[in-house]
């Protein structure tokens, strides 16, 4: 991938992680409770919220747990 594409992808994961962190705090869940409910290890949840986990299926599973959709808008 080109440098610009990599930067865009990194920004996407960081933004998703921040939104997932906000959702977790709105629902008053800590990482351990969320881990038990979603069956995703707490360490992986932490990486997702930091934007460092690059596993799309894990990200989709967590987004589905909250009942949210991901809208991607492409701009030039």
Phi and psi restraints in degrees (range 20) as a CNS / XPLOR table:
assign (resid 1 and name C) (resid 2 and name N)
       (resid 2 and name CA) (resid 2 and name C) 1.0 -74.6 20.0 2
assign (resid 2 and name N) (resid 2 and name CA)
       (resid 2 and name C) (resid 3 and name N) 1.0 164.0 20.0 2
assign (resid 2 and name C) (resid 3 and name N)
       (resid 3 and name CA) (resid 3 and name C) 1.0 -60.8 20.0 2
assign (resid 3 and name N) (resid 3 and name CA)
       (resid 3 and name C) (resid 4 and name N) 1.0 -42.5 20.0 2
assign (resid 3 and name C) (resid 4 and name N)
       (resid 4 and name CA) (resid 4 and name C) 1.0 -64.5 20.0 2
assign (resid 4 and name N) (resid 4 and name CA)
       (resid 4 and name C) (resid 5 and name N) 1.0 -42.7 20.0 2
assign (resid 4 and name C) (resid 5 and name N)
       (resid 5 and name CA) (resid 5 and name C) 1.0 -63.4 20.0 2
assign (resid 5 and name N) (resid 5 and name CA)
       (resid 5 and name C) (resid 6 and name N) 1.0 -39.3 20.0 2
assign (resid 5 and name C) (resid 6 and name N)
       (resid 6 and name CA) (resid 6 and name C) 1.0 -64.5 20.0 2
assign (resid 6 and name N) (resid 6 and name CA)
       (resid 6 and name C) (resid 7 and name N) 1.0 -42.1 20.0 2
assign (resid 6 and name C) (resid 7 and name N)
       (resid 7 and name CA) (resid 7 and name C) 1.0 -63.2 20.0 2
assign (resid 7 and name N) (resid 7 and name CA)
       (resid 7 and name C) (resid 8 and name N) 1.0 -40.1 20.0 2
assign (resid 7 and name C) (resid 8 and name N)
       (resid 8 and name CA) (resid 8 and name C) 1.0 -65.0 20.0 2
assign (resid 8 and name N) (resid 8 and name CA)
       (resid 8 and name C) (resid 9 and name N) 1.0 -43.5 20.0 2
assign (resid 8 and name C) (resid 9 and name N)
       (resid 9 and name CA) (resid 9 and name C) 1.0 -64.5 20.0 2
assign (resid 9 and name N) (resid 9 and name CA)
       (resid 9 and name C) (resid 10 and name N) 1.0 -41.9 20.0 2
assign (resid 9 and name C) (resid 10 and name N)
       (resid 10 and name CA) (resid 10 and name C) 1.0 -61.8 20.0 2
assign (resid 10 and name N) (resid 10 and name CA)
       (resid 10 and name C) (resid 11 and name N) 1.0 -42.0 20.0 2
assign (resid 10 and name C) (resid 11 and name N)
       (resid 11 and name CA) (resid 11 and name C) 1.0 -63.9 20.0 2
assign (resid 11 and name N) (resid 11 and name CA)
       (resid 11 and name C) (resid 12 and name N) 1.0 -38.4 20.0 2
assign (resid 11 and name C) (resid 12 and name N)
       (resid 12 and name CA) (resid 12 and name C) 1.0 -60.6 20.0 2
assign (resid 12 and name N) (resid 12 and name CA)
       (resid 12 and name C) (resid 13 and name N) 1.0 -47.6 20.0 2
assign (resid 12 and name C) (resid 13 and name N)
       (resid 13 and name CA) (resid 13 and name C) 1.0 -65.5 20.0 2
assign (resid 13 and name N) (resid 13 and name CA)
       (resid 13 and name C) (resid 14 and name N) 1.0 -37.3 20.0 2
assign (resid 13 and name C) (resid 14 and name N)
       (resid 14 and name CA) (resid 14 and name C) 1.0 -64.9 20.0 2
assign (resid 14 and name N) (resid 14 and name CA)
       (resid 14 and name C) (resid 15 and name N) 1.0 -44.3 20.0 2
assign (resid 14 and name C) (resid 15 and name N)
       (resid 15 and name CA) (resid 15 and name C) 1.0 -65.1 20.0 2
assign (resid 15 and name N) (resid 15 and name CA)
       (resid 15 and name C) (resid 16 and name N) 1.0 -42.2 20.0 2
assign (resid 15 and name C) (resid 16 and name N)
       (resid 16 and name CA) (resid 16 and name C) 1.0 -61.8 20.0 2
assign (resid 16 and name N) (resid 16 and name CA)
       (resid 16 and name C) (resid 17 and name N) 1.0 -43.4 20.0 2
assign (resid 16 and name C) (resid 17 and name N)
       (resid 17 and name CA) (resid 17 and name C) 1.0 -60.9 20.0 2
assign (resid 17 and name N) (resid 17 and name CA)
       (resid 17 and name C) (resid 18 and name N) 1.0 -41.5 20.0 2
assign (resid 17 and name C) (resid 18 and name N)
       (resid 18 and name CA) (resid 18 and name C) 1.0 -65.2 20.0 2
assign (resid 18 and name N) (resid 18 and name CA)
       (resid 18 and name C) (resid 19 and name N) 1.0 -42.3 20.0 2
assign (resid 18 and name C) (resid 19 and name N)
       (resid 19 and name CA) (resid 19 and name C) 1.0 -66.1 20.0 2
assign (resid 19 and name N) (resid 19 and name CA)
       (resid 19 and name C) (resid 20 and name N) 1.0 -38.4 20.0 2
assign (resid 19 and name C) (resid 20 and name N)
       (resid 20 and name CA) (resid 20 and name C) 1.0 -67.1 20.0 2
assign (resid 20 and name N) (resid 20 and name CA)
       (resid 20 and name C) (resid 21 and name N) 1.0 -36.0 20.0 2
assign (resid 20 and name C) (resid 21 and name N)
       (resid 21 and name CA) (resid 21 and name C) 1.0 -62.9 20.0 2
assign (resid 21 and name N) (resid 21 and name CA)
       (resid 21 and name C) (resid 22 and name N) 1.0 -43.7 20.0 2
assign (resid 21 and name C) (resid 22 and name N)
       (resid 22 and name CA) (resid 22 and name C) 1.0 -61.7 20.0 2
assign (resid 22 and name N) (resid 22 and name CA)
       (resid 22 and name C) (resid 23 and name N) 1.0 -41.8 20.0 2
assign (resid 22 and name C) (resid 23 and name N)
       (resid 23 and name CA) (resid 23 and name C) 1.0 -63.4 20.0 2
assign (resid 23 and name N) (resid 23 and name CA)
       (resid 23 and name C) (resid 24 and name N) 1.0 -40.8 20.0 2
assign (resid 23 and name C) (resid 24 and name N)
       (resid 24 and name CA) (resid 24 and name C) 1.0 -63.6 20.0 2
assign (resid 24 and name N) (resid 24 and name CA)
       (resid 24 and name C) (resid 25 and name N) 1.0 -41.2 20.0 2
assign (resid 24 and name C) (resid 25 and name N)
       (resid 25 and name CA) (resid 25 and name C) 1.0 -72.3 20.0 2
assign (resid 25 and name N) (resid 25 and name CA)
       (resid 25 and name C) (resid 26 and name N) 1.0 -32.3 20.0 2
assign (resid 25 and name C) (resid 26 and name N)
       (resid 26 and name CA) (resid 26 and name C) 1.0 -64.3 20.0 2
assign (resid 26 and name N) (resid 26 and name CA)
       (resid 26 and name C) (resid 27 and name N) 1.0 -37.1 20.0 2
assign (resid 26 and name C) (resid 27 and name N)
       (resid 27 and name CA) (resid 27 and name C) 1.0 -85.7 20.0 2
assign (resid 27 and name N) (resid 27 and name CA)
       (resid 27 and name C) (resid 28 and name N) 1.0 1.9 20.0 2
assign (resid 27 and name C) (resid 28 and name N)
       (resid 28 and name CA) (resid 28 and name C) 1.0 55.5 20.0 2
assign (resid 28 and name N) (resid 28 and name CA)
       (resid 28 and name C) (resid 29 and name N) 1.0 47.3 20.0 2
assign (resid 28 and name C) (resid 29 and name N)
       (resid 29 and name CA) (resid 29 and name C) 1.0 -109.9 20.0 2
assign (resid 29 and name N) (resid 29 and name CA)
       (resid 29 and name C) (resid 30 and name N) 1.0 141.1 20.0 2
assign (resid 29 and name C) (resid 30 and name N)
       (resid 30 and name CA) (resid 30 and name C) 1.0 -96.9 20.0 2
assign (resid 30 and name N) (resid 30 and name CA)
       (resid 30 and name C) (resid 31 and name N) 1.0 174.5 20.0 2
assign (resid 30 and name C) (resid 31 and name N)
       (resid 31 and name CA) (resid 31 and name C) 1.0 -61.9 20.0 2
assign (resid 31 and name N) (resid 31 and name CA)
       (resid 31 and name C) (resid 32 and name N) 1.0 -36.1 20.0 2
assign (resid 31 and name C) (resid 32 and name N)
       (resid 32 and name CA) (resid 32 and name C) 1.0 -67.3 20.0 2
assign (resid 32 and name N) (resid 32 and name CA)
       (resid 32 and name C) (resid 33 and name N) 1.0 -46.9 20.0 2
assign (resid 32 and name C) (resid 33 and name N)
       (resid 33 and name CA) (resid 33 and name C) 1.0 -62.7 20.0 2
assign (resid 33 and name N) (resid 33 and name CA)
       (resid 33 and name C) (resid 34 and name N) 1.0 -43.3 20.0 2
assign (resid 33 and name C) (resid 34 and name N)
       (resid 34 and name CA) (resid 34 and name C) 1.0 -64.5 20.0 2
assign (resid 34 and name N) (resid 34 and name CA)
       (resid 34 and name C) (resid 35 and name N) 1.0 -37.2 20.0 2
assign (resid 34 and name C) (resid 35 and name N)
       (resid 35 and name CA) (resid 35 and name C) 1.0 -62.6 20.0 2
assign (resid 35 and name N) (resid 35 and name CA)
       (resid 35 and name C) (resid 36 and name N) 1.0 -42.1 20.0 2
assign (resid 35 and name C) (resid 36 and name N)
       (resid 36 and name CA) (resid 36 and name C) 1.0 -66.9 20.0 2
assign (resid 36 and name N) (resid 36 and name CA)
       (resid 36 and name C) (resid 37 and name N) 1.0 -37.1 20.0 2
assign (resid 36 and name C) (resid 37 and name N)
       (resid 37 and name CA) (resid 37 and name C) 1.0 -75.1 20.0 2
assign (resid 37 and name N) (resid 37 and name CA)
       (resid 37 and name C) (resid 38 and name N) 1.0 -35.5 20.0 2
assign (resid 37 and name C) (resid 38 and name N)
       (resid 38 and name CA) (resid 38 and name C) 1.0 -98.8 20.0 2
assign (resid 38 and name N) (resid 38 and name CA)
       (resid 38 and name C) (resid 39 and name N) 1.0 -11.3 20.0 2
assign (resid 38 and name C) (resid 39 and name N)
       (resid 39 and name CA) (resid 39 and name C) 1.0 61.7 20.0 2
assign (resid 39 and name N) (resid 39 and name CA)
       (resid 39 and name C) (resid 40 and name N) 1.0 29.4 20.0 2
assign (resid 39 and name C) (resid 40 and name N)
       (resid 40 and name CA) (resid 40 and name C) 1.0 -108.0 20.0 2
assign (resid 40 and name N) (resid 40 and name CA)
       (resid 40 and name C) (resid 41 and name N) 1.0 130.6 20.0 2
assign (resid 40 and name C) (resid 41 and name N)
       (resid 41 and name CA) (resid 41 and name C) 1.0 -56.0 20.0 2
assign (resid 41 and name N) (resid 41 and name CA)
       (resid 41 and name C) (resid 42 and name N) 1.0 144.1 20.0 2
assign (resid 41 and name C) (resid 42 and name N)
       (resid 42 and name CA) (resid 42 and name C) 1.0 -60.1 20.0 2
assign (resid 42 and name N) (resid 42 and name CA)
       (resid 42 and name C) (resid 43 and name N) 1.0 -36.4 20.0 2
assign (resid 42 and name C) (resid 43 and name N)
       (resid 43 and name CA) (resid 43 and name C) 1.0 -63.3 20.0 2
assign (resid 43 and name N) (resid 43 and name CA)
       (resid 43 and name C) (resid 44 and name N) 1.0 -39.5 20.0 2
assign (resid 43 and name C) (resid 44 and name N)
       (resid 44 and name CA) (resid 44 and name C) 1.0 -69.9 20.0 2
assign (resid 44 and name N) (resid 44 and name CA)
       (resid 44 and name C) (resid 45 and name N) 1.0 -37.1 20.0 2
assign (resid 44 and name C) (resid 45 and name N)
       (resid 45 and name CA) (resid 45 and name C) 1.0 -60.9 20.0 2
assign (resid 45 and name N) (resid 45 and name CA)
       (resid 45 and name C) (resid 46 and name N) 1.0 -41.1 20.0 2
assign (resid 45 and name C) (resid 46 and name N)
       (resid 46 and name CA) (resid 46 and name C) 1.0 -62.8 20.0 2
assign (resid 46 and name N) (resid 46 and name CA)
       (resid 46 and name C) (resid 47 and name N) 1.0 -42.7 20.0 2
assign (resid 46 and name C) (resid 47 and name N)
       (resid 47 and name CA) (resid 47 and name C) 1.0 -64.5 20.0 2
assign (resid 47 and name N) (resid 47 and name CA)
       (resid 47 and name C) (resid 48 and name N) 1.0 -38.4 20.0 2
assign (resid 47 and name C) (resid 48 and name N)
       (resid 48 and name CA) (resid 48 and name C) 1.0 -62.7 20.0 2
assign (resid 48 and name N) (resid 48 and name CA)
       (resid 48 and name C) (resid 49 and name N) 1.0 -45.0 20.0 2
assign (resid 48 and name C) (resid 49 and name N)
       (resid 49 and name CA) (resid 49 and name C) 1.0 -67.5 20.0 2
assign (resid 49 and name N) (resid 49 and name CA)
       (resid 49 and name C) (resid 50 and name N) 1.0 -25.6 20.0 2
assign (resid 49 and name C) (resid 50 and name N)
       (resid 50 and name CA) (resid 50 and name C) 1.0 -83.9 20.0 2
assign (resid 50 and name N) (resid 50 and name CA)
       (resid 50 and name C) (resid 51 and name N) 1.0 -11.6 20.0 2
assign (resid 50 and name C) (resid 51 and name N)
       (resid 51 and name CA) (resid 51 and name C) 1.0 84.0 20.0 2
assign (resid 51 and name N) (resid 51 and name CA)
       (resid 51 and name C) (resid 52 and name N) 1.0 19.3 20.0 2
assign (resid 51 and name C) (resid 52 and name N)
       (resid 52 and name CA) (resid 52 and name C) 1.0 -103.0 20.0 2
assign (resid 52 and name N) (resid 52 and name CA)
       (resid 52 and name C) (resid 53 and name N) 1.0 -11.9 20.0 2
assign (resid 52 and name C) (resid 53 and name N)
       (resid 53 and name CA) (resid 53 and name C) 1.0 -88.9 20.0 2
assign (resid 53 and name N) (resid 53 and name CA)
       (resid 53 and name C) (resid 54 and name N) 1.0 127.3 20.0 2
assign (resid 53 and name C) (resid 54 and name N)
       (resid 54 and name CA) (resid 54 and name C) 1.0 -109.1 20.0 2
assign (resid 54 and name N) (resid 54 and name CA)
       (resid 54 and name C) (resid 55 and name N) 1.0 31.5 20.0 2
assign (resid 54 and name C) (resid 55 and name N)
       (resid 55 and name CA) (resid 55 and name C) 1.0 -100.8 20.0 2
assign (resid 55 and name N) (resid 55 and name CA)
       (resid 55 and name C) (resid 56 and name N) 1.0 104.8 20.0 2
assign (resid 55 and name C) (resid 56 and name N)
       (resid 56 and name CA) (resid 56 and name C) 1.0 -62.0 20.0 2
assign (resid 56 and name N) (resid 56 and name CA)
       (resid 56 and name C) (resid 57 and name N) 1.0 -34.0 20.0 2
assign (resid 56 and name C) (resid 57 and name N)
       (resid 57 and name CA) (resid 57 and name C) 1.0 -68.8 20.0 2
assign (resid 57 and name N) (resid 57 and name CA)
       (resid 57 and name C) (resid 58 and name N) 1.0 -38.1 20.0 2
assign (resid 57 and name C) (resid 58 and name N)
       (resid 58 and name CA) (resid 58 and name C) 1.0 -66.8 20.0 2
assign (resid 58 and name N) (resid 58 and name CA)
       (resid 58 and name C) (resid 59 and name N) 1.0 -41.1 20.0 2
assign (resid 58 and name C) (resid 59 and name N)
       (resid 59 and name CA) (resid 59 and name C) 1.0 -62.3 20.0 2
assign (resid 59 and name N) (resid 59 and name CA)
       (resid 59 and name C) (resid 60 and name N) 1.0 -44.1 20.0 2
assign (resid 59 and name C) (resid 60 and name N)
       (resid 60 and name CA) (resid 60 and name C) 1.0 -65.0 20.0 2
assign (resid 60 and name N) (resid 60 and name CA)
       (resid 60 and name C) (resid 61 and name N) 1.0 -38.2 20.0 2
assign (resid 60 and name C) (resid 61 and name N)
       (resid 61 and name CA) (resid 61 and name C) 1.0 -63.3 20.0 2
assign (resid 61 and name N) (resid 61 and name CA)
       (resid 61 and name C) (resid 62 and name N) 1.0 -41.0 20.0 2
assign (resid 61 and name C) (resid 62 and name N)
       (resid 62 and name CA) (resid 62 and name C) 1.0 -69.6 20.0 2
assign (resid 62 and name N) (resid 62 and name CA)
       (resid 62 and name C) (resid 63 and name N) 1.0 -40.5 20.0 2
assign (resid 62 and name C) (resid 63 and name N)
       (resid 63 and name CA) (resid 63 and name C) 1.0 -64.1 20.0 2
assign (resid 63 and name N) (resid 63 and name CA)
       (resid 63 and name C) (resid 64 and name N) 1.0 -40.2 20.0 2
assign (resid 63 and name C) (resid 64 and name N)
       (resid 64 and name CA) (resid 64 and name C) 1.0 -65.4 20.0 2
assign (resid 64 and name N) (resid 64 and name CA)
       (resid 64 and name C) (resid 65 and name N) 1.0 -33.3 20.0 2
assign (resid 64 and name C) (resid 65 and name N)
       (resid 65 and name CA) (resid 65 and name C) 1.0 -59.1 20.0 2
assign (resid 65 and name N) (resid 65 and name CA)
       (resid 65 and name C) (resid 66 and name N) 1.0 -39.6 20.0 2
assign (resid 65 and name C) (resid 66 and name N)
       (resid 66 and name CA) (resid 66 and name C) 1.0 -81.8 20.0 2
assign (resid 66 and name N) (resid 66 and name CA)
       (resid 66 and name C) (resid 67 and name N) 1.0 -8.4 20.0 2
assign (resid 66 and name C) (resid 67 and name N)
       (resid 67 and name CA) (resid 67 and name C) 1.0 72.0 20.0 2
assign (resid 67 and name N) (resid 67 and name CA)
       (resid 67 and name C) (resid 68 and name N) 1.0 33.4 20.0 2
assign (resid 67 and name C) (resid 68 and name N)
       (resid 68 and name CA) (resid 68 and name C) 1.0 -109.7 20.0 2
assign (resid 68 and name N) (resid 68 and name CA)
       (resid 68 and name C) (resid 69 and name N) 1.0 164.7 20.0 2
assign (resid 68 and name C) (resid 69 and name N)
       (resid 69 and name CA) (resid 69 and name C) 1.0 -115.5 20.0 2
assign (resid 69 and name N) (resid 69 and name CA)
       (resid 69 and name C) (resid 70 and name N) 1.0 152.2 20.0 2
assign (resid 69 and name C) (resid 70 and name N)
       (resid 70 and name CA) (resid 70 and name C) 1.0 -102.8 20.0 2
assign (resid 70 and name N) (resid 70 and name CA)
       (resid 70 and name C) (resid 71 and name N) 1.0 119.7 20.0 2
assign (resid 70 and name C) (resid 71 and name N)
       (resid 71 and name CA) (resid 71 and name C) 1.0 -103.8 20.0 2
assign (resid 71 and name N) (resid 71 and name CA)
       (resid 71 and name C) (resid 72 and name N) 1.0 123.9 20.0 2
assign (resid 71 and name C) (resid 72 and name N)
       (resid 72 and name CA) (resid 72 and name C) 1.0 -112.9 20.0 2
assign (resid 72 and name N) (resid 72 and name CA)
       (resid 72 and name C) (resid 73 and name N) 1.0 122.1 20.0 2
assign (resid 72 and name C) (resid 73 and name N)
       (resid 73 and name CA) (resid 73 and name C) 1.0 -112.3 20.0 2
assign (resid 73 and name N) (resid 73 and name CA)
       (resid 73 and name C) (resid 74 and name N) 1.0 119.5 20.0 2
assign (resid 73 and name C) (resid 74 and name N)
       (resid 74 and name CA) (resid 74 and name C) 1.0 -89.9 20.0 2
assign (resid 74 and name N) (resid 74 and name CA)
       (resid 74 and name C) (resid 75 and name N) 1.0 128.4 20.0 2
assign (resid 74 and name C) (resid 75 and name N)
       (resid 75 and name CA) (resid 75 and name C) 1.0 -129.0 20.0 2
assign (resid 75 and name N) (resid 75 and name CA)
       (resid 75 and name C) (resid 76 and name N) 1.0 158.2 20.0 2
